[in-house]
């Protein structure tokens, strides 16, 4: 009876990036993806003799940090898209009045932080 050789890998055992991609992430990410997450600060990579390693716990922490970052950036992403749309409208040479009207429309669609401010409009 053959057992999976990956069962004996502990939570803090060093695993080469390629092997970690295969066993922890089922091949859905590559070594390059893990290095990108390391550059973002979400994954700790241990370098020994110019070889990169991670741990099972390190991968778990990376997944938690990525999930938290996604929840935090959703509202910011919407505002950035609206800002980009406004810049595109201005760059397209629309008449100034049309741009002002669109900006007012976007501003009015944003959530109101202070109810008194909305009554003054």
C-alpha positions in Angstrom: 0.0 0.0 0.0 1.5 3.3 -1.1 0.9 6.5 0.9 1.1 10.0 -0.4 4.6 11.2 0.2 3.3 14.7 0.9 1.4 13.6 4.0 4.6 13.8 6.1 5.3 17.5 5.3 4.8 19.5 8.4 3.4 23.0 8.7 6.8 24.5 9.1 8.9 22.3 6.9 10.7 24.0 4.0 9.3 23.1 0.6 10.8 24.3 -2.7 8.5 26.7 -4.6 7.8 24.3 -7.5 6.8 21.6 -5.1 4.7 24.0 -3.0 2.8 25.0 -6.1 2.0 21.4 -6.9 1.0 20.1 -3.4 -0.4 23.2 -1.6 -2.0 25.0 -4.5 -2.7 22.1 -6.8 -0.9 23.6 -9.7 -3.1 26.7 -9.9 -0.2 29.1 -9.2 3.3 29.1 -10.5 6.7 29.8 -8.9 6.5 33.2 -10.5 3.1 33.9 -8.9 4.5 33.0 -5.5 7.5 35.4 -6.1 5.0 38.1 -7.0 3.2 37.6 -3.7 6.5 37.7 -1.9 7.3 41.1 -3.6 3.9 42.4 -2.4 4.7 41.3 1.1 2.0 38.6 1.4 4.3 35.6 1.3 7.4 34.9 3.3 10.1 33.1 1.1 13.1 31.6 2.7 16.2 31.7 0.5 19.0 29.2 1.2 21.9 28.7 -1.2 20.1 30.7 -3.8 17.0 28.4 -3.6 13.6 29.6 -2.6 11.4 27.7 -0.1 8.1 28.3 1.6 6.2 26.5 4.4 2.6 25.2 4.6 1.9 27.9 7.3 3.4 30.6 5.0 1.0 29.6 2.2 -1.9 29.7 4.7 -0.9 33.2 5.9 -0.6 34.4 2.2 -4.1 33.2 1.4 -5.5 35.0 4.5 -3.7 38.2 3.6 -4.9 38.1 0.0 -8.5 37.5 1.2 -8.2 40.5 3.6 -6.7 42.7 0.9 -9.5 41.9 -1.5 -12.1 42.9 1.0 -10.4 46.2 1.8 -9.8 47.3 -1.8 -13.2 46.7 -3.3 -14.6 50.2 -2.5 -11.3 51.8 -3.6 -11.4 49.9 -6.9 -14.8 51.3 -7.7 -13.6 54.9 -7.0 -10.5 54.3 -9.1 -12.7 53.1 -12.0 -14.9 56.1 -11.8 -11.9 58.4 -11.7 -10.5 56.7 -14.8 -13.8 57.1 -16.6 -13.8 60.8 -15.8 -10.2 61.2 -17.1 -11.2 59.3 -20.3 -14.1 61.6 -20.9 -12.0 64.7 -20.4 -9.3 63.3 -22.7 -11.9 62.5 -25.4 -12.5 66.2 -25.9 -16.1 66.3 -24.7 -17.5 69.9 -24.2 -16.8 71.3 -20.8 -20.5 71.5 -19.9 -20.9 67.7 -20.6 -17.9 66.9 -18.4 -19.2 69.1 -15.6 -22.6 67.4 -15.8 -21.0 63.9 -15.7 -18.8 64.9 -12.7 -21.9 66.1 -10.9 -23.7 62.9 -11.7 -20.8 60.8 -10.4 -20.5 62.9 -7.3 -24.2 62.6 -6.5 -24.1 58.9 -6.9 -21.4 58.5 -4.1 -22.6 57.5 -0.7 -23.2 60.4 1.7 -20.9 60.4 4.7 -22.7 63.1 6.6 -26.5 63.5 6.3 -26.4 67.3 7.0 -24.1 67.8 4.0 -26.6 66.1 1.7 -29.4 68.5 2.8 -27.2 71.5 2.0 -26.8 70.5 -1.7 
